[in-house]
Amino acid sequence: MTILKAKVLGFCGGVRRAVQMIETELAERGPLHTLGAIVHNAHVVDALAAKGARMATDLDEVPEHGTVAITAHGAGEDVFAEIERRGLRLVDTTCPIVRRAQETAAHLVEEGFSVVLYGEAEHPEVRGILSWTRGQGMATQSPDVEIPIGERGIALIAQTTKNPTRFAEFAQTIVRRFVGTAPEVRIIDTTCPETGRRYQAAKELADAVDALIVVGSRTSANTRKLAETCRETGIPTHHIESADEIDDRWLEETSRFGVTAGASTPDDVINAVVRRLVDAGAAERNRG
Ligand code: SF4
């Protein structure tokens, strides 16, 4: 059995930075609350919980004078204001790329644009970015919905984990729809290059293997998109959360596996998957 790993896989810079910031805070100042899951991965959340990082869904769950960490997905302007009002200690792990998308949204609204964010309306990152538009933004994945036109026109930005090609197609449709109606349609690609690099590496990997294994949480938007990209190559693709989910039948059917992983998947989970495949290959050789 041959096992190849994608050239780029697993933790992105933003998630690695967020986890390190939380670990440093835990080591230096003790327990804290994270506002939401620090990353969409149960292994990481459980490991940090064991060191004292509890997850809160609301600021009411954070004790007086406590510490609260904003996740790499960022948060809305109102959340930062409320943390300050309550006098809580803040550990802001917002990924710099998400922060840039928030600032871009805020500047576009200041310039007079209505902001259309290409993304999943319920995703925490999307809700956070929209809050910086102060009511002048909306999130959609369909170019056919009703879109208000700002004084300066419409500005298009994207959820950072979106596929840049899909965003470009979405933008083209909006431009065609509003040409001659809106004063301007401005397009600012706020997708994250880290995500694109994983897609590209997965596509290259698909050329060299018979089946792909995508490792990462099913609640992680970027891992789901990565699995979708892998399926689009036409190569059989299995999305798993951990090594336990590897099905023995796949091992019988395939001799060349490619392994990739979403930006929220830690190294130890990826390594466990590779180890399981290596062991299966060794067992196969022994049988032969
Ligand atoms: S995927 Fe990109 S935007 Fe999201 S946390 Fe990682 S580096 Fe930041």
Boltz pocket constraint, residues with backbone or C-beta under 6 A from the ligand:
constraints:
  - pocket:
      binder: B
      contacts: [[A, 12], [A, 13], [A, 14], [A, 15], [A, 72], [A, 73], [A, 95], [A, 96], [A, 97], [A, 98], [A, 160], [A, 161], [A, 192], [A, 193], [A, 194], [A, 195], [A, 222], [A, 263]]
      max_distance: 6.0
